[in-house]
Amino acid sequence: MVKLLICIFSGMAVAVVMLQLRQQRMELSHQNNVLHNAIESTQAKLWSQQLQIAVYTAPNAIEQTVGSHALKMVPRTPVAAGATHWMDARPNASH
């Protein structure tokens, strides 16, 4: 009789622990979904901002902006041709 009661109580304890673990798994899954949705919305916002930057910095948009504001922009003189070192941006860098 005592062994049967021990088995019943042990079985109930295991069942309660299993239910608690299942509940924790469901809560973690919910939190994971919430975080995933937040990441997706942030990523969508970032992509939208990148698209806006690409539109505003397109060559034709810059040309139109410079033309509409009558800015007198002069092209910079190119760097003189010569041997450059791959680590240094300056022309004719010493080794």
Phi and psi in degrees as a GROMACS rama.xvg file:
@    title "Ramachandran Plot"
@    xaxis  label "Phi"
@    yaxis  label "Psi"
@TYPE xy
-66.6732  -41.0616  VAL-2
-62.6786  -38.1701  LYS-3
-65.5607  -42.6344  LEU-4
-64.0974  -40.5495  LEU-5
-63.0289  -42.5939  ILE-6
-64.1701  -41.5637  CYS-7
-65.3333  -47.3959  ILE-8
-65.3136  -38.839  PHE-9
-63.9553  -42.6681  SER-10
-62.0172  -41.4379  GLY-11
-65.8586  -39.7936  MET-12
-63.8102  -43.033  ALA-13
-63.1138  -40.6306  VAL-14
-63.8727  -41.6716  ALA-15
-65.1633  -43.3344  VAL-16
-63.0671  -42.1519  VAL-17
-63.7378  -40.7543  MET-18
-64.2513  -40.2214  LEU-19
-65.5383  -41.8012  GLN-20
-64.6399  -38.2387  LEU-21
-64.7373  -40.961  ARG-22
-63.8217  -42.5049  GLN-23
-62.4922  -40.9462  GLN-24
-62.8783  -40.3537  ARG-25
-66.9109  -40.4797  MET-26
-65.1098  -41.8276  GLU-27
-65.3757  -37.0503  LEU-28
-64.1259  -41.2493  SER-29
-63.7455  -46.4177  HIS-30
-61.0718  -38.9281  GLN-31
-61.5588  -42.7731  ASN-32
-65.8099  -39.4828  ASN-33
-63.4503  -46.494  VAL-34
-63.9715  -39.0722  LEU-35
-62.9574  -42.3442  HIS-36
-65.16  -38.0371  ASN-37
-65.4119  -40.5887  ALA-38
-63.9095  -43.5734  ILE-39
-63.3506  -40.2267  GLU-40
-69.4923  -37.83  SER-41
-66.0808  -40.019  THR-42
-65.6647  -39.294  GLN-43
-64.106  -39.8528  ALA-44
-64.0488  -42.0814  LYS-45
-62.5463  -43.8741  LEU-46
-62.8162  -37.9495  TRP-47
-63.8454  -43.3499  SER-48
-64.5753  -39.641  GLN-49
-64.6162  -37.5422  GLN-50
-65.1791  -42.999  LEU-51
-62.8108  -41.0092  GLN-52
-62.4938  -43.4802  ILE-53
-62.8354  -38.7044  ALA-54
-67.6216  -44.0142  VAL-55
-73.983  -21.8153  TYR-56
-106.12  12.0888  THR-57
-66.624  146.798  ALA-58
-56.0171  -40.7788  PRO-59
-68.217  -33.4105  ASN-60
-69.838  -39.7378  ALA-61
-66.7908  -41.6966  ILE-62
-61.8695  -41.9756  GLU-63
-65.4097  -41.9235  GLN-64
-64.5699  -45.2342  THR-65
-63.8649  -40.4553  VAL-66
-67.5594  -38.9486  GLY-67
-74.2868  -25.6603  SER-68
-96.04  1.53013  HIS-69
52.0146  46.3481  ALA-70
-80.7097  136.136  LEU-71
-97.3544  89.4828  LYS-72
-99.2715  133.47  MET-73
-110.862  132.898  VAL-74
-65.1248  145.349  PRO-75
-74.4813  150.321  ARG-76
-73.0147  139.367  THR-77
-70.6337  155.26  PRO-78
-69.2936  139.342  VAL-79
-61.5524  140.462  ALA-80
-67.4072  140.936  ALA-81
175.082  175.439  GLY-82
-75.1948  130.811  ALA-83
-122.035  150.793  THR-84
-88.5103  140.261  HIS-85
-66.9835  -19.584  TRP-86
-89.7832  -15.6916  MET-87
-121.172  134.354  ASP-88
-80.9079  -13.892  ALA-89
-77.288  143.064  ARG-90
-71.9406  150.704  PRO-91
52.9381  46.5168  ASN-92
-72.6728  141.459  ALA-93
-77.9366  147.246  SER-94
